[in-house]
Amino acid sequence: MPRLAFYALAVCVLSAVAAVVSFVQGNWLGIVWVLLAGVSSNMTWYYVRRGRSGGRSVTG
């Protein structure tokens, strides 16, 4: 697993835990944590697929 995929996965797990804690405490700010978990989950899949295909192209 590429390093960036691992970091994105860690952010996803931590934001999901933060969302659960926020909702249990009755705080609606947990919606932001859910959105962050979704974005970081997509980033994790992107980096995993990019690592498997070996695509290291630089755009810019």
C-alpha distance matrix in Angstrom:
0.0 3.8 6.5 8.4 6.5 6.7 10.2 11.2 10.5 12.6 15.2 15.3 16.1 18.5 20.3 20.8 22.3 24.4 25.6 26.8 28.5 30.1 31.4 32.7 34.7 36.1 34.6 33.9 31.5 28.8 28.7 27.1 24.3 23.8 23.6 21.0 18.9 19.3 18.3 15.2 14.2 14.8 12.9 9.7 10.5 11.4 8.4 6.3 9.5 10.1 7.1 8.4 11.9 11.6 13.8 14.3 17.7 19.5 21.9 24.8
3.8 0.0 3.8 5.6 5.3 6.5 9.0 10.1 10.8 12.7 14.6 15.4 16.8 18.7 20.2 21.3 23.0 24.6 25.9 27.5 29.1 30.3 31.9 33.5 35.1 36.4 34.6 33.7 31.0 28.7 28.5 26.4 23.9 23.8 23.1 20.3 18.8 19.1 17.5 14.4 14.3 14.5 11.7 9.4 10.8 10.5 6.9 6.6 9.6 8.8 6.1 9.0 11.6 10.5 11.9 11.6 15.0 16.3 18.8 21.5
6.5 3.8 0.0 3.8 5.4 5.1 6.4 8.7 9.9 10.7 12.6 14.3 15.5 16.7 18.5 20.1 21.4 22.7 24.4 26.2 27.3 28.5 30.5 32.0 33.2 34.8 32.8 32.1 29.3 27.1 27.3 24.9 22.4 22.9 22.2 19.0 17.9 18.9 17.1 13.7 14.4 15.1 12.0 10.0 12.5 12.3 8.7 9.4 12.7 11.7 9.6 12.7 15.1 13.7 14.7 13.6 16.7 17.2 19.6 21.8
8.4 5.6 3.8 0.0 3.8 5.4 5.1 6.1 8.5 9.8 10.6 12.2 14.3 15.4 16.4 18.3 20.1 20.9 22.3 24.5 25.8 26.5 28.4 30.3 31.5 32.7 30.4 29.5 26.6 24.6 24.4 21.9 19.7 20.2 19.1 15.9 15.2 15.9 13.7 10.6 11.8 12.1 8.7 7.6 10.5 9.8 6.6 8.7 11.7 10.6 9.7 13.1 15.0 14.0 14.0 12.9 15.4 15.5 17.3 19.4
6.5 5.3 5.4 3.8 0.0 3.8 5.5 5.1 6.1 8.6 9.9 10.4 12.3 14.2 15.2 16.4 18.4 19.8 20.8 22.7 24.4 25.4 26.9 28.7 30.3 31.4 29.5 28.5 25.9 23.5 23.2 21.2 18.7 18.5 17.8 15.0 13.5 13.9 12.4 9.2 9.2 9.9 7.1 4.7 7.4 7.9 5.1 5.9 9.4 9.6 8.7 11.4 13.8 13.7 14.1 14.0 16.7 17.4 19.0 21.4
6.7 6.5 5.1 5.4 3.8 0.0 3.8 5.5 5.1 6.2 8.7 9.8 10.6 12.3 14.2 15.4 16.7 18.3 19.9 21.4 22.8 24.2 25.9 27.3 28.8 30.4 28.6 28.1 25.5 23.0 23.3 21.4 18.5 18.7 18.7 15.6 13.8 15.1 14.2 10.5 10.6 12.4 10.0 7.2 10.2 11.5 8.9 8.8 12.6 13.0 11.5 13.8 16.7 16.4 17.4 17.0 19.9 20.5 22.3 24.5
10.2 9.0 6.4 5.1 5.5 3.8 0.0 3.8 5.4 5.1 6.3 8.6 10.0 10.6 12.2 14.3 15.5 16.4 18.2 20.2 21.2 22.2 24.3 25.9 27.0 28.5 26.4 26.0 23.0 21.0 21.4 19.0 16.3 17.1 16.9 13.4 12.4 14.2 12.7 9.1 10.6 12.4 9.6 8.1 11.8 12.4 10.1 11.3 14.8 14.8 13.8 16.6 19.1 18.6 18.9 18.0 20.4 20.3 21.8 23.5
11.2 10.1 8.7 6.1 5.1 5.5 3.8 0.0 3.8 5.4 5.1 6.1 8.7 9.9 10.5 12.2 14.3 15.1 16.3 18.5 20.0 20.6 22.4 24.3 25.6 26.7 24.6 23.7 20.9 18.7 18.6 16.4 13.9 14.2 13.6 10.4 9.2 10.6 9.1 5.4 7.0 8.7 6.3 5.2 9.0 9.9 8.7 10.1 13.2 13.6 13.6 16.1 18.3 18.4 18.3 17.9 19.9 19.9 20.9 22.6
10.5 10.8 9.9 8.5 6.1 5.1 5.4 3.8 0.0 3.8 5.4 5.0 6.2 8.6 9.9 10.6 12.4 14.2 15.3 16.8 18.5 19.8 21.2 22.8 24.5 25.8 24.2 23.5 21.1 18.4 18.6 17.0 14.0 13.8 14.1 11.4 9.0 10.6 10.4 6.8 6.6 9.4 8.3 5.7 8.9 11.1 10.1 10.2 13.5 14.8 14.3 16.2 18.9 19.4 19.9 20.0 22.4 22.8 23.9 26.0
12.6 12.7 10.7 9.8 8.6 6.2 5.1 5.4 3.8 0.0 3.8 5.4 5.2 6.1 8.5 9.9 10.7 12.2 14.2 15.6 16.6 18.1 20.1 21.3 22.7 24.4 22.7 22.6 20.1 17.5 18.4 16.7 13.4 14.1 14.9 11.8 9.8 12.5 12.3 8.7 9.5 12.6 11.2 9.3 12.7 14.6 13.2 13.5 17.0 18.0 17.2 19.3 22.1 22.2 22.7 22.4 24.8 24.9 26.1 27.8
15.2 14.6 12.6 10.6 9.9 8.7 6.3 5.1 5.4 3.8 0.0 3.8 5.5 5.2 6.0 8.4 9.9 10.3 12.0 14.2 15.2 16.0 18.1 19.8 20.9 22.2 20.2 19.7 16.9 14.7 15.4 13.2 10.2 11.4 11.7 8.3 7.2 10.2 9.7 6.5 8.5 11.4 10.1 9.4 13.0 14.4 13.7 14.8 17.9 18.6 18.6 20.9 23.3 23.5 23.4 22.9 24.8 24.4 25.1 26.4
15.3 15.4 14.3 12.2 10.4 9.8 8.6 6.1 5.0 5.4 3.8 0.0 3.8 5.6 5.3 6.1 8.7 9.9 10.5 12.5 14.3 15.1 16.5 18.4 20.0 21.1 19.3 18.5 16.3 13.5 13.7 12.3 9.1 9.0 9.8 7.2 4.5 7.3 8.0 5.2 5.8 9.3 9.3 8.4 11.2 13.4 13.4 14.1 16.8 18.2 18.5 20.3 22.7 23.5 23.4 23.5 25.4 25.4 25.9 27.5
16.1 16.8 15.5 14.3 12.3 10.6 10.0 8.7 6.2 5.2 5.5 3.8 0.0 3.8 5.5 5.2 6.3 8.6 9.9 10.8 12.5 14.2 15.6 16.7 18.6 20.2 19.0 18.8 16.9 13.8 14.8 14.0 10.4 10.4 12.3 10.1 7.2 10.2 11.7 9.0 8.8 12.6 12.7 11.0 13.6 16.3 16.0 16.0 19.0 20.7 20.4 21.9 24.7 25.5 25.9 26.1 28.3 28.5 29.3 31.0
18.5 18.7 16.7 15.4 14.2 12.3 10.6 9.9 8.6 6.1 5.2 5.6 3.8 0.0 3.8 5.4 5.1 6.1 8.6 10.0 10.6 12.1 14.3 15.4 16.6 18.4 16.9 17.2 14.9 12.2 14.0 12.7 9.0 10.5 12.4 9.8 8.1 11.8 12.7 10.3 11.3 14.8 14.5 13.5 16.5 18.7 18.2 18.7 21.8 23.0 22.8 24.7 27.4 27.9 28.1 27.8 29.8 29.6 30.2 31.5
20.3 20.2 18.5 16.4 15.2 14.2 12.2 10.5 9.9 8.5 6.0 5.3 5.5 3.8 0.0 3.8 5.4 4.9 6.1 8.6 9.8 10.2 12.1 14.1 15.2 16.3 14.4 14.1 11.7 9.0 10.3 9.0 5.3 6.9 8.8 6.5 5.4 9.2 10.3 8.9 10.3 13.5 13.7 13.5 16.3 18.2 18.4 19.3 22.0 23.2 23.6 25.6 27.9 28.5 28.3 28.1 29.7 29.3 29.5 30.6
20.8 21.3 20.1 18.3 16.4 15.4 14.3 12.2 10.6 9.9 8.4 6.1 5.2 5.4 3.8 0.0 3.8 5.4 5.0 6.3 8.7 9.8 10.7 12.4 14.4 15.4 14.3 13.9 12.4 9.0 10.2 10.2 6.6 6.3 9.3 8.3 5.8 9.0 11.4 10.2 10.2 13.7 14.7 14.1 16.2 18.7 19.3 19.6 22.1 23.9 24.3 25.7 28.2 29.3 29.3 29.6 31.3 31.3 31.5 32.9
22.3 23.0 21.4 20.1 18.4 16.7 15.5 14.3 12.4 10.7 9.9 8.7 6.3 5.1 5.4 3.8 0.0 3.8 5.4 5.2 6.2 8.5 10.0 10.6 12.4 14.4 13.6 14.3 13.0 9.8 12.1 12.3 8.6 9.4 12.6 11.4 9.4 12.7 14.9 13.4 13.6 17.2 17.8 16.8 19.3 21.9 22.0 22.1 24.9 26.7 26.6 28.1 30.8 31.7 32.0 32.1 34.0 33.9 34.3 35.7
24.4 24.6 22.7 20.9 19.8 18.3 16.4 15.1 14.2 12.2 10.3 9.9 8.6 6.1 4.9 5.4 3.8 0.0 3.8 5.5 5.1 6.0 8.6 9.9 10.6 12.3 10.9 11.7 9.8 7.2 10.1 9.8 6.5 8.6 11.5 10.3 9.6 13.1 14.7 13.7 14.8 18.0 18.5 18.2 20.9 23.0 23.2 23.9 26.7 28.0 28.2 30.1 32.5 33.3 33.1 32.9 34.6 34.1 34.2 35.1
25.6 25.9 24.4 22.3 20.8 19.9 18.2 16.3 15.3 14.2 12.0 10.5 9.9 8.6 6.1 5.0 5.4 3.8 0.0 3.8 5.5 5.0 6.1 8.5 9.9 10.6 9.2 9.1 8.0 4.5 7.0 7.9 5.1 5.9 9.4 9.4 8.7 11.5 13.8 13.6 14.3 17.2 18.4 18.4 20.6 22.8 23.6 24.3 26.6 28.2 28.9 30.4 32.7 33.8 33.5 33.5 35.0 34.6 34.4 35.4
26.8 27.5 26.2 24.5 22.7 21.4 20.2 18.5 16.8 15.6 14.2 12.5 10.8 10.0 8.6 6.3 5.2 5.5 3.8 0.0 3.8 5.4 5.2 6.1 8.6 9.9 9.9 10.6 10.6 7.2 9.8 11.5 8.8 8.9 12.6 12.9 11.3 13.9 16.7 16.3 16.2 19.5 20.9 20.4 22.3 24.9 25.7 25.8 28.2 30.2 30.6 31.8 34.3 35.6 35.6 35.9 37.6 37.4 37.5 38.6
28.5 29.1 27.3 25.8 24.4 22.8 21.2 20.0 18.5 16.6 15.2 14.3 12.5 10.6 9.8 8.7 6.2 5.1 5.5 3.8 0.0 3.8 5.5 5.1 6.3 8.7 8.7 10.7 10.4 8.0 11.5 12.5 10.1 11.4 14.8 14.6 13.7 16.7 19.0 18.3 18.9 22.1 23.1 22.6 24.9 27.4 27.8 28.1 30.8 32.5 32.7 34.2 36.8 37.7 37.7 37.7 39.4 39.1 39.2 40.1
30.1 30.3 28.5 26.5 25.4 24.2 22.2 20.6 19.8 18.1 16.0 15.1 14.2 12.1 10.2 9.8 8.5 6.0 5.0 5.4 3.8 0.0 3.8 5.5 5.2 6.4 5.2 7.1 6.8 5.1 8.8 10.0 8.6 10.2 13.3 13.5 13.5 16.2 18.3 18.3 19.2 22.1 23.1 23.3 25.6 27.6 28.3 29.1 31.5 33.0 33.6 35.3 37.6 38.5 38.2 38.1 39.4 38.8 38.5 39.2
31.4 31.9 30.5 28.4 26.9 25.9 24.3 22.4 21.2 20.1 18.1 16.5 15.6 14.3 12.1 10.7 10.0 8.6 6.1 5.2 5.5 3.8 0.0 3.8 5.3 4.9 5.4 6.4 7.9 5.8 8.5 11.0 10.0 10.3 13.6 14.8 14.3 16.4 19.0 19.5 19.8 22.6 24.2 24.3 26.1 28.4 29.5 30.0 32.2 34.0 34.7 36.1 38.3 39.6 39.3 39.5 40.8 40.4 40.0 40.8
32.7 33.5 32.0 30.3 28.7 27.3 25.9 24.3 22.8 21.3 19.8 18.4 16.7 15.4 14.1 12.4 10.6 9.9 8.5 6.1 5.1 5.5 3.8 0.0 3.8 5.4 7.5 9.7 11.2 9.3 12.3 14.6 13.1 13.5 17.0 17.8 17.0 19.4 22.1 22.0 22.2 25.2 26.7 26.4 28.3 30.8 31.7 31.9 34.3 36.2 36.7 37.9 40.4 41.7 41.6 41.8 43.4 43.1 42.9 43.9
34.7 35.1 33.2 31.5 30.3 28.8 27.0 25.6 24.5 22.7 20.9 20.0 18.6 16.6 15.2 14.4 12.4 10.6 9.9 8.6 6.3 5.2 5.3 3.8 0.0 3.8 5.6 9.0 10.2 9.6 12.9 14.7 13.7 15.0 18.1 18.7 18.6 21.1 23.4 23.4 24.1 27.1 28.2 28.2 30.4 32.7 33.4 33.9 36.4 38.1 38.5 40.1 42.5 43.5 43.3 43.2 44.6 44.0 43.8 44.4
36.1 36.4 34.8 32.7 31.4 30.4 28.5 26.7 25.8 24.4 22.2 21.1 20.2 18.4 16.3 15.4 14.4 12.3 10.6 9.9 8.7 6.4 4.9 5.4 3.8 0.0 3.8 6.4 9.0 8.9 11.4 13.8 13.7 14.5 17.4 18.6 18.8 20.8 23.2 23.8 24.5 27.1 28.5 28.9 30.8 32.9 34.0 34.7 36.9 38.6 39.4 40.9 43.1 44.3 43.8 43.8 45.0 44.4 43.8 44.3
34.6 34.6 32.8 30.4 29.5 28.6 26.4 24.6 24.2 22.7 20.2 19.3 19.0 16.9 14.4 14.3 13.6 10.9 9.2 9.9 8.7 5.2 5.4 7.5 5.6 3.8 0.0 3.8 5.4 6.4 9.0 10.8 11.2 12.6 14.9 16.0 16.8 18.9 20.8 21.6 22.7 25.1 26.3 27.0 29.1 30.9 32.0 33.0 35.2 36.6 37.5 39.3 41.3 42.3 41.6 41.4 42.4 41.6 40.9 41.2
33.9 33.7 32.1 29.5 28.5 28.1 26.0 23.7 23.5 22.6 19.7 18.5 18.8 17.2 14.1 13.9 14.3 11.7 9.1 10.6 10.7 7.1 6.4 9.7 9.0 6.4 3.8 0.0 3.8 5.1 6.2 8.4 9.8 10.6 12.4 14.2 15.3 16.8 18.6 20.0 21.1 23.0 24.5 25.6 27.4 29.0 30.4 31.6 33.4 34.8 36.1 37.8 39.5 40.7 39.8 39.8 40.5 39.7 38.7 39.0
31.5 31.0 29.3 26.6 25.9 25.5 23.0 20.9 21.1 20.1 16.9 16.3 16.9 14.9 11.7 12.4 13.0 9.8 8.0 10.6 10.4 6.8 7.9 11.2 10.2 9.0 5.4 3.8 0.0 3.8 5.3 5.7 7.2 9.2 10.5 11.5 13.2 15.1 16.3 17.5 19.1 21.1 22.1 23.3 25.5 26.8 27.9 29.4 31.4 32.5 33.7 35.7 37.4 38.3 37.2 37.0 37.7 36.7 35.8 36.0
28.8 28.7 27.1 24.6 23.5 23.0 21.0 18.7 18.4 17.5 14.7 13.5 13.8 12.2 9.0 9.0 9.8 7.2 4.5 7.2 8.0 5.1 5.8 9.3 9.6 8.9 6.4 5.1 3.8 0.0 3.8 5.3 5.0 6.3 8.7 9.8 10.5 12.5 14.4 15.3 16.4 18.7 20.0 20.8 22.8 24.5 25.7 26.8 28.8 30.2 31.3 33.0 34.9 36.0 35.3 35.2 36.3 35.6 34.9 35.5
28.7 28.5 27.3 24.4 23.2 23.3 21.4 18.6 18.6 18.4 15.4 13.7 14.8 14.0 10.3 10.2 12.1 10.1 7.0 9.8 11.5 8.8 8.5 12.3 12.9 11.4 9.0 6.2 5.3 3.8 0.0 3.8 5.4 5.0 6.3 8.7 9.8 10.7 12.6 14.4 15.3 17.0 18.7 20.0 21.5 23.0 24.7 25.9 27.5 28.9 30.4 32.0 33.6 34.9 33.8 34.0 34.7 34.1 33.1 33.7
27.1 26.4 24.9 21.9 21.2 21.4 19.0 16.4 17.0 16.7 13.2 12.3 14.0 12.7 9.0 10.2 12.3 9.8 7.9 11.5 12.5 10.0 11.0 14.6 14.7 13.8 10.8 8.4 5.7 5.3 3.8 0.0 3.8 5.4 5.1 6.2 8.6 9.9 10.8 12.3 14.2 15.7 16.7 18.3 20.3 21.3 22.7 24.4 26.1 27.1 28.5 30.6 32.0 32.9 31.7 31.6 32.2 31.2 30.3 30.7
24.3 23.9 22.4 19.7 18.7 18.5 16.3 13.9 14.0 13.4 10.2 9.1 10.4 9.0 5.3 6.6 8.6 6.5 5.1 8.8 10.1 8.6 10.0 13.1 13.7 13.7 11.2 9.8 7.2 5.0 5.4 3.8 0.0 3.8 5.4 5.0 6.1 8.6 9.9 10.4 12.0 14.3 15.2 16.1 18.4 19.9 20.9 22.2 24.3 25.5 26.5 28.5 30.3 31.2 30.4 30.3 31.3 30.7 30.2 30.9
23.8 23.8 22.9 20.2 18.5 18.7 17.1 14.2 13.8 14.1 11.4 9.0 10.4 10.5 6.9 6.3 9.4 8.6 5.9 8.9 11.4 10.2 10.3 13.5 15.0 14.5 12.6 10.6 9.2 6.3 5.0 5.4 3.8 0.0 3.8 5.4 5.0 6.3 8.8 10.0 10.5 12.6 14.4 15.2 16.8 18.6 20.1 21.1 22.8 24.4 25.7 27.2 29.0 30.3 29.6 29.9 30.9 30.6 30.0 31.1
23.6 23.1 22.2 19.1 17.8 18.7 16.9 13.6 14.1 14.9 11.7 9.8 12.3 12.4 8.8 9.3 12.6 11.5 9.4 12.6 14.8 13.3 13.6 17.0 18.1 17.4 14.9 12.4 10.5 8.7 6.3 5.1 5.4 3.8 0.0 3.8 5.4 5.1 6.4 8.7 9.8 10.9 12.5 14.3 15.7 16.8 18.7 20.2 21.6 22.8 24.5 26.2 27.5 28.8 27.6 27.8 28.5 27.9 27.1 27.9
21.0 20.3 19.0 15.9 15.0 15.6 13.4 10.4 11.4 11.8 8.3 7.2 10.1 9.8 6.5 8.3 11.4 10.3 9.4 12.9 14.6 13.5 14.8 17.8 18.7 18.6 16.0 14.2 11.5 9.8 8.7 6.2 5.0 5.4 3.8 0.0 3.8 5.4 5.2 6.1 8.4 10.0 10.6 12.2 14.4 15.3 16.5 18.3 20.1 21.0 22.3 24.4 25.9 26.8 25.7 25.6 26.5 25.8 25.3 26.1
18.9 18.8 17.9 15.2 13.5 13.8 12.4 9.2 9.0 9.8 7.2 4.5 7.2 8.1 5.4 5.8 9.4 9.6 8.7 11.3 13.7 13.5 14.3 17.0 18.6 18.8 16.8 15.3 13.2 10.5 9.8 8.6 6.1 5.0 5.4 3.8 0.0 3.8 5.6 5.2 6.0 8.6 9.8 10.3 12.4 14.2 15.3 16.3 18.4 19.8 20.9 22.6 24.4 25.6 25.0 25.2 26.6 26.4 26.2 27.6
19.3 19.1 18.9 15.9 13.9 15.1 14.2 10.6 10.6 12.5 10.2 7.3 10.2 11.8 9.2 9.0 12.7 13.1 11.5 13.9 16.7 16.2 16.4 19.4 21.1 20.8 18.9 16.8 15.1 12.5 10.7 9.9 8.6 6.3 5.1 5.4 3.8 0.0 3.8 5.5 5.1 6.4 8.7 9.9 10.9 12.5 14.5 15.5 16.8 18.4 20.1 21.5 22.9 24.5 23.6 24.2 25.2 25.3 24.8 26.2
18.3 17.5 17.1 13.7 12.4 14.2 12.7 9.1 10.4 12.3 9.7 8.0 11.7 12.7 10.3 11.4 14.9 14.7 13.8 16.7 19.0 18.3 19.0 22.1 23.4 23.2 20.8 18.6 16.3 14.4 12.6 10.8 9.9 8.8 6.4 5.2 5.6 3.8 0.0 3.8 5.4 5.2 6.3 8.7 10.2 10.6 12.5 14.4 15.6 16.5 18.4 20.3 21.4 22.5 21.3 21.5 22.2 22.0 21.3 22.6
15.2 14.4 13.7 10.6 9.2 10.5 9.1 5.4 6.8 8.7 6.5 5.2 9.0 10.3 8.9 10.2 13.4 13.7 13.6 16.3 18.3 18.3 19.5 22.0 23.4 23.8 21.6 20.0 17.5 15.3 14.4 12.3 10.4 10.0 8.7 6.1 5.2 5.5 3.8 0.0 3.8 5.4 4.9 6.1 8.7 9.7 10.5 12.2 14.2 15.1 16.2 18.3 20.0 20.8 20.0 20.1 21.4 21.2 21.3 22.8
14.2 14.3 14.4 11.8 9.2 10.6 10.6 7.0 6.6 9.5 8.5 5.8 8.8 11.3 10.3 10.2 13.6 14.8 14.3 16.2 18.9 19.2 19.8 22.2 24.1 24.5 22.7 21.1 19.1 16.4 15.3 14.2 12.0 10.5 9.8 8.4 6.0 5.1 5.4 3.8 0.0 3.8 5.4 5.0 6.4 8.7 10.1 10.7 12.5 14.2 15.4 16.8 18.6 20.0 19.6 20.4 21.9 22.4 22.6 24.6
14.8 14.5 15.1 12.1 9.9 12.4 12.4 8.7 9.4 12.6 11.4 9.3 12.6 14.8 13.5 13.7 17.2 18.0 17.2 19.5 22.1 22.1 22.6 25.2 27.1 27.1 25.1 23.0 21.1 18.7 17.0 15.7 14.3 12.6 10.9 10.0 8.6 6.4 5.2 5.4 3.8 0.0 3.8 5.4 5.2 6.2 8.7 10.0 10.7 12.2 14.2 15.5 16.7 18.3 17.4 18.3 19.4 19.9 19.7 21.8
12.9 11.7 12.0 8.7 7.1 10.0 9.6 6.3 8.3 11.2 10.1 9.3 12.7 14.5 13.7 14.7 17.8 18.5 18.4 20.9 23.1 23.1 24.2 26.7 28.2 28.5 26.3 24.5 22.1 20.0 18.7 16.7 15.2 14.4 12.5 10.6 9.8 8.7 6.3 4.9 5.4 3.8 0.0 3.8 5.5 5.0 6.2 8.5 9.9 10.4 12.1 14.3 15.4 16.3 15.3 15.6 16.8 17.1 17.3 19.3
9.7 9.4 10.0 7.6 4.7 7.2 8.1 5.2 5.7 9.3 9.4 8.4 11.0 13.5 13.5 14.1 16.8 18.2 18.4 20.4 22.6 23.3 24.3 26.4 28.2 28.9 27.0 25.6 23.3 20.8 20.0 18.3 16.1 15.2 14.3 12.2 10.3 9.9 8.7 6.1 5.0 5.4 3.8 0.0 3.8 5.4 5.4 6.1 8.6 9.9 10.6 12.4 14.4 15.4 15.2 15.9 17.9 18.6 19.5 21.9
10.5 10.8 12.5 10.5 7.4 10.2 11.8 9.0 8.9 12.7 13.0 11.2 13.6 16.5 16.3 16.2 19.3 20.9 20.6 22.3 24.9 25.6 26.1 28.3 30.4 30.8 29.1 27.4 25.5 22.8 21.5 20.3 18.4 16.8 15.7 14.4 12.4 10.9 10.2 8.7 6.4 5.2 5.5 3.8 0.0 3.8 5.6 5.1 6.1 8.4 9.8 10.6 12.3 14.1 14.0 15.5 17.3 18.7 19.4 22.2
11.4 10.5 12.3 9.8 7.9 11.5 12.4 9.9 11.1 14.6 14.4 13.4 16.3 18.7 18.2 18.7 21.9 23.0 22.8 24.9 27.4 27.6 28.4 30.8 32.7 32.9 30.9 29.0 26.8 24.5 23.0 21.3 19.9 18.6 16.8 15.3 14.2 12.5 10.6 9.7 8.7 6.2 5.0 5.4 3.8 0.0 3.8 5.5 5.3 6.0 8.5 10.0 10.7 12.2 11.2 12.5 13.9 15.1 15.6 18.4
8.4 6.9 8.7 6.6 5.1 8.9 10.1 8.7 10.1 13.2 13.7 13.4 16.0 18.2 18.4 19.3 22.0 23.2 23.6 25.7 27.8 28.3 29.5 31.7 33.4 34.0 32.0 30.4 27.9 25.7 24.7 22.7 20.9 20.1 18.7 16.5 15.3 14.5 12.5 10.5 10.1 8.7 6.2 5.4 5.6 3.8 0.0 3.8 5.5 4.9 5.9 8.6 9.9 10.3 10.0 10.6 12.8 14.0 15.3 18.2
6.3 6.6 9.4 8.7 5.9 8.8 11.3 10.1 10.2 13.5 14.8 14.1 16.0 18.7 19.3 19.6 22.1 23.9 24.3 25.8 28.1 29.1 30.0 31.9 33.9 34.7 33.0 31.6 29.4 26.8 25.9 24.4 22.2 21.1 20.2 18.3 16.3 15.5 14.4 12.2 10.7 10.0 8.5 6.1 5.1 5.5 3.8 0.0 3.8 5.5 5.1 6.3 8.8 9.9 10.8 12.2 14.9 16.8 18.4 21.5
9.5 9.6 12.7 11.7 9.4 12.6 14.8 13.2 13.5 17.0 17.9 16.8 19.0 21.8 22.0 22.1 24.9 26.7 26.6 28.2 30.8 31.5 32.2 34.3 36.4 36.9 35.2 33.4 31.4 28.8 27.5 26.1 24.3 22.8 21.6 20.1 18.4 16.8 15.6 14.2 12.5 10.7 9.9 8.6 6.1 5.3 5.5 3.8 0.0 3.8 5.4 5.1 6.3 8.6 9.0 11.4 13.5 15.9 17.3 20.6
10.1 8.8 11.7 10.6 9.6 13.0 14.8 13.6 14.8 18.0 18.6 18.2 20.7 23.0 23.2 23.9 26.7 28.0 28.2 30.2 32.5 33.0 34.0 36.2 38.1 38.6 36.6 34.8 32.5 30.2 28.9 27.1 25.5 24.4 22.8 21.0 19.8 18.4 16.5 15.1 14.2 12.2 10.4 9.9 8.4 6.0 4.9 5.5 3.8 0.0 3.8 5.5 5.3 6.1 5.7 7.7 9.9 12.3 13.9 17.3
7.1 6.1 9.6 9.7 8.7 11.5 13.8 13.6 14.3 17.2 18.6 18.5 20.4 22.8 23.6 24.3 26.6 28.2 28.9 30.6 32.7 33.6 34.7 36.7 38.5 39.4 37.5 36.1 33.7 31.3 30.4 28.5 26.5 25.7 24.5 22.3 20.9 20.1 18.4 16.2 15.4 14.2 12.1 10.6 9.8 8.5 5.9 5.1 5.4 3.8 0.0 3.8 5.5 5.1 6.7 8.1 11.3 13.8 16.2 19.5
8.4 9.0 12.7 13.1 11.4 13.8 16.6 16.1 16.2 19.3 20.9 20.3 21.9 24.7 25.6 25.7 28.1 30.1 30.4 31.8 34.2 35.3 36.1 37.9 40.1 40.9 39.3 37.8 35.7 33.0 32.0 30.6 28.5 27.2 26.2 24.4 22.6 21.5 20.3 18.3 16.8 15.5 14.3 12.4 10.6 10.0 8.6 6.3 5.1 5.5 3.8 0.0 3.8 5.4 8.0 10.5 13.4 16.4 18.6 22.2
11.9 11.6 15.1 15.0 13.8 16.7 19.1 18.3 18.9 22.1 23.3 22.7 24.7 27.4 27.9 28.2 30.8 32.5 32.7 34.3 36.8 37.6 38.3 40.4 42.5 43.1 41.3 39.5 37.4 34.9 33.6 32.0 30.3 29.0 27.5 25.9 24.4 22.9 21.4 20.0 18.6 16.7 15.4 14.4 12.3 10.7 9.9 8.8 6.3 5.3 5.5 3.8 0.0 3.8 5.4 8.8 11.1 14.5 16.5 20.2
11.6 10.5 13.7 14.0 13.7 16.4 18.6 18.4 19.4 22.2 23.5 23.5 25.5 27.9 28.5 29.3 31.7 33.3 33.8 35.6 37.7 38.5 39.6 41.7 43.5 44.3 42.3 40.7 38.3 36.0 34.9 32.9 31.2 30.3 28.8 26.8 25.6 24.5 22.5 20.8 20.0 18.3 16.3 15.4 14.1 12.2 10.3 9.9 8.6 6.1 5.1 5.4 3.8 0.0 3.8 6.1 9.0 12.4 15.1 18.6
13.8 11.9 14.7 14.0 14.1 17.4 18.9 18.3 19.9 22.7 23.4 23.4 25.9 28.1 28.3 29.3 32.0 33.1 33.5 35.6 37.7 38.2 39.3 41.6 43.3 43.8 41.6 39.8 37.2 35.3 33.8 31.7 30.4 29.6 27.6 25.7 25.0 23.6 21.3 20.0 19.6 17.4 15.3 15.2 14.0 11.2 10.0 10.8 9.0 5.7 6.7 8.0 5.4 3.8 0.0 3.8 5.7 9.1 11.5 15.1
14.3 11.6 13.6 12.9 14.0 17.0 18.0 17.9 20.0 22.4 22.9 23.5 26.1 27.8 28.1 29.6 32.1 32.9 33.5 35.9 37.7 38.1 39.5 41.8 43.2 43.8 41.4 39.8 37.0 35.2 34.0 31.6 30.3 29.9 27.8 25.6 25.2 24.2 21.5 20.1 20.4 18.3 15.6 15.9 15.5 12.5 10.6 12.2 11.4 7.7 8.1 10.5 8.8 6.1 3.8 0.0 3.8 6.4 9.6 12.9
17.7 15.0 16.7 15.4 16.7 19.9 20.4 19.9 22.4 24.8 24.8 25.4 28.3 29.8 29.7 31.3 34.0 34.6 35.0 37.6 39.4 39.4 40.8 43.4 44.6 45.0 42.4 40.5 37.7 36.3 34.7 32.2 31.3 30.9 28.5 26.5 26.6 25.2 22.2 21.4 21.9 19.4 16.8 17.9 17.3 13.9 12.8 14.9 13.5 9.9 11.3 13.4 11.1 9.0 5.7 3.8 0.0 3.8 6.4 9.9
19.5 16.3 17.2 15.5 17.4 20.5 20.3 19.9 22.8 24.9 24.4 25.4 28.5 29.6 29.3 31.3 33.9 34.1 34.6 37.4 39.1 38.8 40.4 43.1 44.0 44.4 41.6 39.7 36.7 35.6 34.1 31.2 30.7 30.6 27.9 25.8 26.4 25.3 22.0 21.2 22.4 19.9 17.1 18.6 18.7 15.1 14.0 16.8 15.9 12.3 13.8 16.4 14.5 12.4 9.1 6.4 3.8 0.0 3.8 6.6
21.9 18.8 19.6 17.3 19.0 22.3 21.8 20.9 23.9 26.1 25.1 25.9 29.3 30.2 29.5 31.5 34.3 34.2 34.4 37.5 39.2 38.5 40.0 42.9 43.8 43.8 40.9 38.7 35.8 34.9 33.1 30.3 30.2 30.0 27.1 25.3 26.2 24.8 21.3 21.3 22.6 19.7 17.3 19.5 19.4 15.6 15.3 18.4 17.3 13.9 16.2 18.6 16.5 15.1 11.5 9.6 6.4 3.8 0.0 3.7
24.8 21.5 21.8 19.4 21.4 24.5 23.5 22.6 26.0 27.8 26.4 27.5 31.0 31.5 30.6 32.9 35.7 35.1 35.4 38.6 40.1 39.2 40.8 43.9 44.4 44.3 41.2 39.0 36.0 35.5 33.7 30.7 30.9 31.1 27.9 26.1 27.6 26.2 22.6 22.8 24.6 21.8 19.3 21.9 22.2 18.4 18.2 21.5 20.6 17.3 19.5 22.2 20.2 18.6 15.1 12.9 9.9 6.6 3.7 0.0
